[in-house]
Amino acid sequence: VVPARYLAECEYDASKPRYSCEGVYQCIARQVRAGVEFVVKSKTAVVHVGPAPPLGIRVTDLPVVPEPKKRVLWTKYRSIHGCFVLGILRGNVIVRYSNLDTYVGP
C-alpha cells in the first residue's frame, strides 16, 4: 500500500495518464457491443519512485583505428602506339589501358 503522503503529492488530472508520479494504477477497458457493455480490469500496480540502485559499469577503451593512408592506384598500360624519339613519346598517341579505357591525343 502506498503511503498517503505519496498520493497527496500527486496532482490528479483525469485528462492525462499519471506516469510521472507514484501511485496505484489500474487499466480498465470498456467496450459496448450490441448494447451490452463489457468491462475488463487489470491487476492493480503500485509505482514507488525511490533512489536508483548503484550500477557497476565496466569501461574499456576503444581501440584507435588508424586513418587509411592515401595510395595511388596507377593504371596499367595494355598498349601504346605512337612515335618515339630517344625513348620519349612525341606527337599523337593511342594508349589502351588494362581496364579497357582508351586515350587518343598528344
A tleap script that builds the chain and sets N, CA, C and O, in Angstrom:
source leaprc.protein.ff14SB
mol = sequence {
  NVAL VAL PRO ALA ARG TYR LEU ALA GLU CYS
  GLU TYR ASP ALA SER LYS PRO ARG TYR SER
  CYS GLU GLY VAL TYR GLN CYS ILE ALA ARG
  GLN VAL ARG ALA GLY VAL GLU PHE VAL VAL
  LYS SER LYS THR ALA VAL VAL HIE VAL GLY
  PRO ALA PRO PRO LEU GLY ILE ARG VAL THR
  ASP LEU PRO VAL VAL PRO GLU PRO LYS LYS
  ARG VAL LEU TRP THR LYS TYR ARG SER ILE
  HIE GLY CYS PHE VAL LEU GLY ILE LEU ARG
  GLY ASN VAL ILE VAL ARG TYR SER ASN LEU
  ASP THR TYR VAL GLY CPRO
}
set mol.1.N position { 0.853 -1.177 0.000 }
set mol.1.CA position { 0.000 0.000 0.000 }
set mol.1.C position { 0.892 1.230 0.000 }
set mol.1.O position { 1.855 1.311 0.762 }
set mol.2.N position { 0.571 2.168 -0.843 }
set mol.2.CA position { 1.348 3.395 -0.954 }
set mol.2.C position { 0.950 4.325 0.168 }
set mol.2.O position { -0.240 4.534 0.402 }
set mol.3.N position { 1.920 4.891 0.870 }
set mol.3.CA position { 1.593 5.832 1.947 }
set mol.3.C position { 0.789 7.017 1.423 }
set mol.3.O position { 0.919 7.405 0.262 }
set mol.4.N position { -0.028 7.576 2.277 }
set mol.4.CA position { -0.927 8.660 1.889 }
set mol.4.C position { -0.167 9.900 1.462 }
set mol.4.O position { -0.652 10.650 0.614 }
set mol.5.N position { 1.018 10.139 2.028 }
set mol.5.CA position { 1.747 11.362 1.655 }
set mol.5.C position { 2.222 11.305 0.202 }
set mol.5.O position { 2.309 12.341 -0.458 }
set mol.6.N position { 2.531 10.102 -0.305 }
set mol.6.CA position { 2.915 9.989 -1.708 }
set mol.6.C position { 1.725 10.305 -2.614 }
set mol.6.O position { 1.873 11.013 -3.610 }
set mol.7.N position { 0.558 9.787 -2.272 }
set mol.7.CA position { -0.625 10.057 -3.083 }
set mol.7.C position { -1.058 11.512 -2.996 }
set mol.7.O position { -1.580 12.063 -3.965 }
set mol.8.N position { -0.843 12.152 -1.819 }
set mol.8.CA position { -1.231 13.546 -1.652 }
set mol.8.C position { -0.358 14.465 -2.501 }
set mol.8.O position { -0.824 15.515 -2.941 }
set mol.9.N position { 0.924 14.083 -2.744 }
set mol.9.CA position { 1.829 14.914 -3.544 }
set mol.9.C position { 1.475 14.864 -5.025 }
set mol.9.O position { 1.815 15.779 -5.774 }
set mol.10.N position { 0.800 13.812 -5.450 }
set mol.10.CA position { 0.422 13.689 -6.865 }
set mol.10.C position { -0.755 14.608 -7.153 }
set mol.10.O position { -1.717 14.682 -6.389 }
set mol.11.N position { -0.653 15.287 -8.249 }
set mol.11.CA position { -1.748 16.153 -8.661 }
set mol.11.C position { -2.592 15.375 -9.656 }
set mol.11.O position { -2.106 15.020 -10.730 }
set mol.12.N position { -3.818 15.109 -9.327 }
set mol.12.CA position { -4.657 14.263 -10.161 }
set mol.12.C position { -5.280 15.083 -11.277 }
set mol.12.O position { -5.873 16.133 -11.032 }
set mol.13.N position { -5.142 14.601 -12.492 }
set mol.13.CA position { -5.766 15.214 -13.663 }
set mol.13.C position { -6.387 14.077 -14.468 }
set mol.13.O position { -5.671 13.224 -14.992 }
set mol.14.N position { -7.686 14.062 -14.566 }
set mol.14.CA position { -8.380 12.957 -15.218 }
set mol.14.C position { -8.129 12.905 -16.716 }
set mol.14.O position { -8.363 11.868 -17.337 }
set mol.15.N position { -7.654 14.003 -17.318 }
set mol.15.CA position { -7.487 14.047 -18.770 }
set mol.15.C position { -6.156 13.473 -19.241 }
set mol.15.O position { -5.965 13.314 -20.447 }
set mol.16.N position { -5.235 13.157 -18.344 }
set mol.16.CA position { -3.953 12.614 -18.783 }
set mol.16.C position { -3.506 11.497 -17.841 }
set mol.16.O position { -3.847 11.498 -16.658 }
set mol.17.N position { -2.750 10.556 -18.371 }
set mol.17.CA position { -2.268 9.470 -17.514 }
set mol.17.C position { -1.233 9.988 -16.526 }
set mol.17.O position { -0.512 10.946 -16.805 }
set mol.18.N position { -1.170 9.344 -15.374 }
set mol.18.CA position { -0.278 9.826 -14.324 }
set mol.18.C position { 0.975 8.955 -14.253 }
set mol.18.O position { 1.167 8.220 -13.285 }
set mol.19.N position { 1.807 9.036 -15.252 }
set mol.19.CA position { 3.015 8.229 -15.252 }
set mol.19.C position { 4.156 8.899 -14.500 }
set mol.19.O position { 5.116 8.226 -14.127 }
set mol.20.N position { 4.078 10.185 -14.272 }
set mol.20.CA position { 5.197 10.901 -13.675 }
set mol.20.C position { 5.133 10.911 -12.161 }
set mol.20.O position { 5.977 11.546 -11.529 }
set mol.21.N position { 4.190 10.250 -11.564 }
set mol.21.CA position { 4.028 10.328 -10.122 }
set mol.21.C position { 3.817 8.931 -9.560 }
set mol.21.O position { 3.390 8.024 -10.274 }
set mol.22.N position { 4.112 8.768 -8.313 }
set mol.22.CA position { 3.878 7.499 -7.649 }
set mol.22.C position { 2.396 7.324 -7.398 }
set mol.22.O position { 1.656 8.301 -7.285 }
set mol.23.N position { 1.976 6.106 -7.311 }
set mol.23.CA position { 0.571 5.865 -7.021 }
set mol.23.C position { 0.164 4.453 -7.347 }
set mol.23.O position { 1.001 3.600 -7.640 }
set mol.24.N position { -1.120 4.217 -7.294 }
set mol.24.CA position { -1.693 2.925 -7.612 }
set mol.24.C position { -2.384 3.060 -8.966 }
set mol.24.O position { -3.213 3.950 -9.157 }
set mol.25.N position { -2.044 2.182 -9.901 }
set mol.25.CA position { -2.574 2.276 -11.247 }
set mol.25.C position { -3.321 0.998 -11.603 }
set mol.25.O position { -2.950 -0.095 -11.177 }
set mol.26.N position { -4.375 1.155 -12.386 }
set mol.26.CA position { -5.152 0.026 -12.859 }
set mol.26.C position { -5.694 0.373 -14.235 }
set mol.26.O position { -6.187 1.480 -14.455 }
set mol.27.N position { -5.603 -0.576 -15.163 }
set mol.27.CA position { -6.099 -0.363 -16.514 }
set mol.27.C position { -7.516 -0.921 -16.596 }
set mol.27.O position { -7.762 -2.068 -16.224 }
set mol.28.N position { -8.447 -0.101 -17.086 }
set mol.28.CA position { -9.838 -0.507 -17.230 }
set mol.28.C position { -10.226 -0.310 -18.694 }
set mol.28.O position { -10.146 0.798 -19.223 }
set mol.29.N position { -10.652 -1.411 -19.349 }
set mol.29.CA position { -11.071 -1.355 -20.746 }
set mol.29.C position { -12.571 -1.596 -20.808 }
set mol.29.O position { -13.082 -2.563 -20.245 }
set mol.30.N position { -13.266 -0.701 -21.499 }
set mol.30.CA position { -14.722 -0.826 -21.654 }
set mol.30.C position { -15.056 -0.855 -23.139 }
set mol.30.O position { -14.491 -0.116 -23.944 }
set mol.31.N position { -16.002 -1.741 -23.472 }
set mol.31.CA position { -16.439 -1.837 -24.861 }
set mol.31.C position { -17.931 -2.152 -24.856 }
set mol.31.O position { -18.419 -2.928 -24.035 }
set mol.32.N position { -18.635 -1.533 -25.787 }
set mol.32.CA position { -20.074 -1.768 -25.898 }
set mol.32.C position { -20.334 -2.486 -27.204 }
set mol.32.O position { -19.999 -1.982 -28.276 }
set mol.33.N position { -20.949 -3.697 -27.114 }
set mol.33.CA position { -21.297 -4.472 -28.299 }
set mol.33.C position { -22.773 -4.830 -28.221 }
set mol.33.O position { -23.220 -5.464 -27.265 }
set mol.34.N position { -23.502 -4.429 -29.209 }
set mol.34.CA position { -24.937 -4.738 -29.304 }
set mol.34.C position { -25.674 -4.317 -28.040 }
set mol.34.O position { -26.570 -5.017 -27.569 }
set mol.35.N position { -25.292 -3.182 -27.502 }
set mol.35.CA position { -25.966 -2.659 -26.320 }
set mol.35.C position { -25.490 -3.273 -25.014 }
set mol.35.O position { -25.984 -2.902 -23.950 }
set mol.36.N position { -24.538 -4.208 -25.069 }
set mol.36.CA position { -24.015 -4.843 -23.856 }
set mol.36.C position { -22.626 -4.278 -23.589 }
set mol.36.O position { -21.777 -4.254 -24.480 }
set mol.37.N position { -22.402 -3.831 -22.378 }
set mol.37.CA position { -21.111 -3.241 -22.014 }
set mol.37.C position { -20.230 -4.321 -21.395 }
set mol.37.O position { -20.631 -5.013 -20.459 }
set mol.38.N position { -19.018 -4.449 -21.938 }
set mol.38.CA position { -18.024 -5.377 -21.412 }
set mol.38.C position { -16.941 -4.556 -20.726 }
set mol.38.O position { -16.452 -3.575 -21.286 }
set mol.39.N position { -16.566 -4.956 -19.515 }
set mol.39.CA position { -15.543 -4.255 -18.747 }
set mol.39.C position { -14.479 -5.262 -18.321 }
set mol.39.O position { -14.795 -6.313 -17.763 }
set mol.40.N position { -13.225 -4.933 -18.587 }
set mol.40.CA position { -12.096 -5.771 -18.179 }
set mol.40.C position { -11.157 -4.891 -17.382 }
set mol.40.O position { -10.808 -3.790 -17.810 }
set mol.41.N position { -10.743 -5.384 -16.210 }
set mol.41.CA position { -9.830 -4.627 -15.354 }
set mol.41.C position { -8.548 -5.430 -15.156 }
set mol.41.O position { -8.573 -6.649 -14.991 }
set mol.42.N position { -7.430 -4.711 -15.177 }
set mol.42.CA position { -6.155 -5.358 -14.907 }
set mol.42.C position { -5.899 -5.381 -13.402 }
set mol.42.O position { -6.626 -4.760 -12.625 }
set mol.43.N position { -4.870 -6.096 -13.011 }
set mol.43.CA position { -4.473 -6.084 -11.610 }
set mol.43.C position { -3.912 -4.702 -11.284 }
set mol.43.O position { -3.379 -4.016 -12.156 }
set mol.44.N position { -4.036 -4.309 -10.041 }
set mol.44.CA position { -3.503 -3.002 -9.653 }
set mol.44.C position { -1.991 -3.078 -9.554 }
set mol.44.O position { -1.427 -4.102 -9.169 }
set mol.45.N position { -1.348 -1.980 -9.908 }
set mol.45.CA position { 0.109 -1.885 -9.838 }
set mol.45.C position { 0.468 -0.676 -8.999 }
set mol.45.O position { -0.112 0.398 -9.158 }
set mol.46.N position { 1.435 -0.856 -8.098 }
set mol.46.CA position { 1.889 0.227 -7.234 }
set mol.46.C position { 3.213 0.734 -7.782 }
set mol.46.O position { 4.150 -0.038 -7.985 }
set mol.47.N position { 3.282 2.023 -8.016 }
set mol.47.CA position { 4.509 2.647 -8.518 }
set mol.47.C position { 5.099 3.475 -7.391 }
set mol.47.O position { 4.470 4.400 -6.877 }
set mol.48.N position { 6.323 3.120 -7.020 }
set mol.48.CA position { 7.029 3.846 -5.968 }
set mol.48.C position { 8.388 4.235 -6.523 }
set mol.48.O position { 9.195 3.366 -6.853 }
set mol.49.N position { 8.646 5.515 -6.630 }
set mol.49.CA position { 9.903 6.003 -7.168 }
set mol.49.C position { 10.851 6.243 -6.021 }
set mol.49.O position { 10.588 7.063 -5.141 }
set mol.50.N position { 11.953 5.527 -6.033 }
set mol.50.CA position { 12.971 5.672 -4.995 }
set mol.50.C position { 14.318 5.912 -5.638 }
set mol.50.O position { 14.409 6.049 -6.858 }
set mol.51.N position { 15.365 5.963 -4.834 }
set mol.51.CA position { 16.692 6.162 -5.416 }
set mol.51.C position { 17.097 4.946 -6.253 }
set mol.51.O position { 16.792 3.805 -5.903 }
set mol.52.N position { 17.782 5.210 -7.354 }
set mol.52.CA position { 18.216 4.133 -8.236 }
set mol.52.C position { 19.336 3.345 -7.590 }
set mol.52.O position { 20.194 3.919 -6.920 }
set mol.53.N position { 19.336 2.039 -7.783 }
set mol.53.CA position { 20.423 1.249 -7.207 }
set mol.53.C position { 21.726 1.552 -7.932 }
set mol.53.O position { 21.708 1.859 -9.124 }
set mol.54.N position { 22.853 1.473 -7.237 }
set mol.54.CA position { 24.129 1.735 -7.911 }
set mol.54.C position { 24.415 0.642 -8.937 }
set mol.54.O position { 24.221 -0.545 -8.675 }
set mol.55.N position { 24.872 1.059 -10.088 }
set mol.55.CA position { 25.168 0.118 -11.159 }
set mol.55.C position { 26.665 -0.007 -11.348 }
set mol.55.O position { 27.368 0.995 -11.477 }
set mol.56.N position { 27.145 -1.218 -11.362 }
set mol.56.CA position { 28.565 -1.441 -11.645 }
set mol.56.C position { 28.784 -1.448 -13.138 }
set mol.56.O position { 28.239 -2.297 -13.844 }
set mol.57.N position { 29.565 -0.524 -13.620 }
set mol.57.CA position { 29.780 -0.394 -15.065 }
set mol.57.C position { 31.239 -0.680 -15.360 }
set mol.57.O position { 32.135 -0.097 -14.749 }
set mol.58.N position { 31.467 -1.576 -16.297 }
set mol.58.CA position { 32.823 -1.886 -16.714 }
set mol.58.C position { 33.131 -1.085 -17.977 }
set mol.58.O position { 32.419 -1.206 -18.974 }
set mol.59.N position { 34.164 -0.283 -17.944 }
set mol.59.CA position { 34.506 0.595 -19.064 }
set mol.59.C position { 35.825 0.144 -19.660 }
set mol.59.O position { 36.801 -0.079 -18.943 }
set mol.60.N position { 35.845 0.014 -20.969 }
set mol.60.CA position { 37.083 -0.317 -21.664 }
set mol.60.C position { 37.319 0.726 -22.746 }
set mol.60.O position { 36.378 1.250 -23.340 }
set mol.61.N position { 38.585 1.016 -22.990 }
set mol.61.CA position { 38.925 1.974 -24.028 }
set mol.61.C position { 38.694 1.350 -25.396 }
set mol.61.O position { 38.985 0.175 -25.619 }
set mol.62.N position { 38.169 2.155 -26.298 }
set mol.62.CA position { 38.009 1.703 -27.665 }
set mol.62.C position { 39.338 1.829 -28.389 }
set mol.62.O position { 40.045 2.821 -28.215 }
set mol.63.N position { 39.686 0.835 -29.198 }
set mol.63.CA position { 40.951 0.958 -29.924 }
set mol.63.C position { 40.868 2.091 -30.948 }
set mol.63.O position { 39.831 2.310 -31.574 }
set mol.64.N position { 41.969 2.791 -31.100 }
set mol.64.CA position { 42.023 3.890 -32.058 }
set mol.64.C position { 42.356 3.304 -33.426 }
set mol.64.O position { 43.416 2.704 -33.611 }
set mol.65.N position { 41.466 3.477 -34.362 }
set mol.65.CA position { 41.668 2.959 -35.705 }
set mol.65.C position { 42.497 3.967 -36.491 }
set mol.65.O position { 42.106 5.128 -36.605 }
set mol.66.N position { 43.632 3.543 -37.034 }
set mol.66.CA position { 44.438 4.499 -37.803 }
set mol.66.C position { 43.724 4.895 -39.089 }
set mol.66.O position { 42.996 4.104 -39.688 }
set mol.67.N position { 43.949 6.129 -39.490 }
set mol.67.CA position { 43.357 6.599 -40.733 }
set mol.67.C position { 44.028 5.887 -41.904 }
set mol.67.O position { 45.246 5.715 -41.917 }
set mol.68.N position { 43.239 5.481 -42.873 }
set mol.68.CA position { 43.859 4.806 -44.020 }
set mol.68.C position { 44.734 5.784 -44.805 }
set mol.68.O position { 44.364 6.934 -45.044 }
set mol.69.N position { 45.891 5.290 -45.191 }
set mol.69.CA position { 46.813 6.136 -45.960 }
set mol.69.C position { 46.338 6.189 -47.400 }
set mol.69.O position { 45.848 5.203 -47.951 }
set mol.70.N position { 46.493 7.355 -47.990 }
set mol.70.CA position { 46.108 7.515 -49.385 }
set mol.70.C position { 47.145 6.812 -50.248 }
set mol.70.O position { 48.351 6.948 -50.046 }
set mol.71.N position { 46.643 6.066 -51.203 }
set mol.71.CA position { 47.571 5.429 -52.122 }
set mol.71.C position { 47.046 5.610 -53.534 }
set mol.71.O position { 45.839 5.672 -53.766 }
set mol.72.N position { 47.942 5.690 -54.433 }
set mol.72.CA position { 47.587 5.916 -55.828 }
set mol.72.C position { 47.537 4.570 -56.516 }
set mol.72.O position { 48.504 3.808 -56.485 }
set mol.73.N position { 46.419 4.284 -57.131 }
set mol.73.CA position { 46.296 3.064 -57.923 }
set mol.73.C position { 46.604 3.430 -59.377 }
set mol.73.O position { 45.747 3.912 -60.117 }
set mol.74.N position { 47.838 3.186 -59.748 }
set mol.74.CA position { 48.245 3.524 -61.101 }
set mol.74.C position { 47.623 2.539 -62.077 }
set mol.74.O position { 47.543 1.341 -61.808 }
set mol.75.N position { 47.192 3.056 -63.196 }
set mol.75.CA position { 46.634 2.182 -64.217 }
set mol.75.C position { 47.756 1.507 -64.988 }
set mol.75.O position { 48.850 2.054 -65.129 }
set mol.76.N position { 47.470 0.316 -65.481 }
set mol.76.CA position { 48.466 -0.421 -66.257 }
set mol.76.C position { 48.156 -0.240 -67.736 }
set mol.76.O position { 47.002 -0.272 -68.165 }
set mol.77.N position { 49.232 -0.048 -68.504 }
set mol.77.CA position { 49.073 0.123 -69.948 }
set mol.77.C position { 48.974 -1.241 -70.613 }
set mol.77.O position { 49.724 -2.163 -70.291 }
set mol.78.N position { 48.038 -1.351 -71.544 }
set mol.78.CA position { 47.947 -2.567 -72.335 }
set mol.78.C position { 48.761 -2.414 -73.619 }
set mol.78.O position { 49.470 -3.324 -74.047 }
set mol.79.N position { 48.632 -1.214 -74.223 }
set mol.79.CA position { 49.443 -0.958 -75.416 }
set mol.79.C position { 49.562 0.540 -75.635 }
set mol.79.O position { 48.671 1.308 -75.272 }
set mol.80.N position { 50.682 0.946 -76.239 }
set mol.80.CA position { 50.915 2.348 -76.593 }
set mol.80.C position { 51.360 2.381 -78.049 }
set mol.80.O position { 52.322 1.714 -78.432 }
set mol.81.N position { 50.647 3.167 -78.858 }
set mol.81.CA position { 51.015 3.325 -80.265 }
set mol.81.C position { 51.299 4.799 -80.491 }
set mol.81.O position { 50.452 5.653 -80.230 }
set mol.82.N position { 52.494 5.091 -80.976 }
set mol.82.CA position { 52.876 6.466 -81.243 }
set mol.82.C position { 54.285 6.531 -81.793 }
set mol.82.O position { 54.877 5.507 -82.135 }
set mol.83.N position { 54.817 7.733 -81.876 }
set mol.83.CA position { 56.153 7.948 -82.397 }
set mol.83.C position { 57.105 8.208 -81.226 }
set mol.83.O position { 56.925 9.170 -80.480 }
set mol.84.N position { 58.114 7.352 -81.067 }
set mol.84.CA position { 59.098 7.513 -80.005 }
set mol.84.C position { 60.355 8.166 -80.563 }
set mol.84.O position { 60.864 7.740 -81.600 }
set mol.85.N position { 60.860 9.194 -79.887 }
set mol.85.CA position { 62.122 9.842 -80.250 }
set mol.85.C position { 62.996 9.822 -79.014 }
set mol.85.O position { 62.678 10.459 -78.010 }
set mol.86.N position { 64.115 9.080 -79.087 }
set mol.86.CA position { 65.041 8.909 -77.969 }
set mol.86.C position { 64.309 8.407 -76.708 }
set mol.86.O position { 64.598 8.860 -75.601 }
set mol.87.N position { 63.363 7.471 -76.885 }
set mol.87.CA position { 62.649 6.861 -75.758 }
set mol.87.C position { 61.514 7.694 -75.200 }
set mol.87.O position { 60.919 7.321 -74.189 }
set mol.88.N position { 61.196 8.827 -75.842 }
set mol.88.CA position { 60.119 9.704 -75.364 }
set mol.88.C position { 59.047 9.764 -76.433 }
set mol.88.O position { 59.347 9.901 -77.618 }
set mol.89.N position { 57.787 9.659 -76.008 }
set mol.89.CA position { 56.680 9.734 -76.961 }
set mol.89.C position { 56.549 11.148 -77.504 }
set mol.89.O position { 56.596 12.118 -76.747 }
set mol.90.N position { 56.387 11.261 -78.801 }
set mol.90.CA position { 56.200 12.554 -79.446 }
set mol.90.C position { 54.957 12.507 -80.330 }
set mol.90.O position { 54.656 11.470 -80.920 }
set mol.91.N position { 54.234 13.625 -80.426 }
set mol.91.CA position { 53.085 13.715 -81.314 }
set mol.91.C position { 51.861 13.012 -80.746 }
set mol.91.O position { 51.733 12.831 -79.535 }
set mol.92.N position { 50.963 12.621 -81.646 }
set mol.92.CA position { 49.724 11.956 -81.237 }
set mol.92.C position { 49.991 10.498 -80.889 }
set mol.92.O position { 50.783 9.816 -81.539 }
set mol.93.N position { 49.303 10.037 -79.839 }
set mol.93.CA position { 49.475 8.651 -79.404 }
set mol.93.C position { 48.110 8.027 -79.159 }
set mol.93.O position { 47.109 8.721 -78.978 }
set mol.94.N position { 48.097 6.706 -79.156 }
set mol.94.CA position { 46.921 5.936 -78.749 }
set mol.94.C position { 47.368 5.051 -77.597 }
set mol.94.O position { 48.272 4.228 -77.743 }
set mol.95.N position { 46.724 5.231 -76.454 }
set mol.95.CA position { 47.074 4.446 -75.255 }
set mol.95.C position { 45.847 3.637 -74.857 }
set mol.95.O position { 44.763 4.182 -74.646 }
set mol.96.N position { 46.044 2.316 -74.760 }
set mol.96.CA position { 44.978 1.434 -74.278 }
set mol.96.C position { 45.410 0.912 -72.911 }
set mol.96.O position { 46.518 0.405 -72.733 }
set mol.97.N position { 44.473 1.058 -71.931 }
set mol.97.CA position { 44.766 0.636 -70.560 }
set mol.97.C position { 44.192 -0.748 -70.307 }
set mol.97.O position { 43.382 -1.249 -71.088 }
set mol.98.N position { 44.624 -1.369 -69.198 }
set mol.98.CA position { 44.178 -2.730 -68.875 }
set mol.98.C position { 42.699 -2.770 -68.480 }
set mol.98.O position { 42.079 -3.831 -68.552 }
set mol.99.N position { 42.115 -1.625 -68.059 }
set mol.99.CA position { 40.681 -1.603 -67.721 }
set mol.99.C position { 39.841 -1.233 -68.934 }
set mol.99.O position { 38.679 -0.853 -68.788 }
set mol.100.N position { 40.419 -1.342 -70.147 }
set mol.100.CA position { 39.760 -1.119 -71.431 }
set mol.100.C position { 39.439 0.346 -71.728 }
set mol.100.O position { 38.667 0.623 -72.646 }
set mol.101.N position { 40.011 1.290 -70.979 }
set mol.101.CA position { 39.925 2.699 -71.330 }
set mol.101.C position { 40.898 2.995 -72.445 }
set mol.101.O position { 41.915 2.315 -72.583 }
set mol.102.N position { 40.595 4.013 -73.251 }
set mol.102.CA position { 41.472 4.396 -74.375 }
set mol.102.C position { 41.679 5.892 -74.352 }
set mol.102.O position { 40.748 6.664 -74.121 }
set mol.103.N position { 42.933 6.296 -74.599 }
set mol.103.CA position { 43.267 7.704 -74.709 }
set mol.103.C position { 43.872 7.936 -76.100 }
set mol.103.O position { 44.771 7.216 -76.534 }
set mol.104.N position { 43.353 8.963 -76.781 }
set mol.104.CA position { 43.890 9.337 -78.080 }
set mol.104.C position { 44.168 10.829 -78.035 }
set mol.104.O position { 43.257 11.623 -77.797 }
set mol.105.N position { 45.398 11.213 -78.258 }
set mol.105.CA position { 45.752 12.634 -78.237 }
set mol.105.C position { 47.242 12.841 -78.126 }
set mol.105.O position { 48.021 11.895 -78.244 }
set mol.106.N position { 47.646 14.101 -77.895 }
set mol.106.CA position { 49.088 14.405 -77.824 }
set mol.106.C position { 49.714 13.896 -76.528 }
set mol.106.O position { 50.914 14.070 -76.312 }
savepdb mol mol.pdb
quit
